[in-house]
């Protein structure tokens, strides 16, 4: 599993400061002990609410001081504020809080990376034959429109370049090229046109050179597969025929500035309804990473595009 080995080696070299707003959870405490013992990070305690955190949010995110003070009273938002303020490089959360709340905190306080308007996630798939692939989106967006699909694809491409060294993106559909039509096909087609990635294309043509040549779509060597909806994740393990045994580091979030890992200990599965899907049963101790929230290269004053309320601005919900 070269991908994980390389990721661990990078983490040991950087040894980033990580804040855990749910450190009181026994599973998180054990994860902290193991991460620190393996030299993968330097755990830092959750800070108390302070004027410096308020000032950081006011300057980096354009928040009014009153709103910033109310946000940092909540552990998730305070941990995210520590990342924005430079007091930590990363926050790890989701053992107790639902995935939606973690995404809200990260989107509002840390923000999205340039060119990304929709938070998403991906599965890092490691196959017995040595192939390493990215599957997205597999945990966050239920039925993304064309613009969201394009955003997901761009974020996944960046993640693949960082993790795999190269990215060859295919926008999956039940139809290849001009062979079919329908709302879902047109959404994928529009996203492919907007990004320049291969699509719409069926999974077999995306990963099999002979089939791709026969269907006249791409080279059949894609290592990043973008699924048209969250429901299609049920078929993700059948998307690569003949691959044999496989392991998945899943799901890792994508689109934050820049993306890092956030993990949810196993057994604390949470779901919620709405435009974004629920999390998963992945866990840090079992080395199955789940999502992300990190210090941005640059912060922007406008509020994040992601919203927990249809047609409204993103608003924090009670932890």
Secondary structure by P-SEA (a helix, b strand, c coil): caaaaaaaaaaaaaccbbbbcccccaaaaaaaaaaaaaccbbbbccccccaaaaaaaaacccccaaaaaaaaccaaaaaaaaaaacccccccccccccaaaaaaaaaacccccccccccbbbbbcccccccccccccccccccccaaaaaaaaaaaaaaaaaccccccccccccccccccccaaaaaaaaaaaaccccccccccccccaaaaaaaccccccccbbbbcccccccccccccccccccccccccccccccbbbbbbcccbbbbbbccbbbbccccccccccccbbbbbccccccccccccccccccccccc
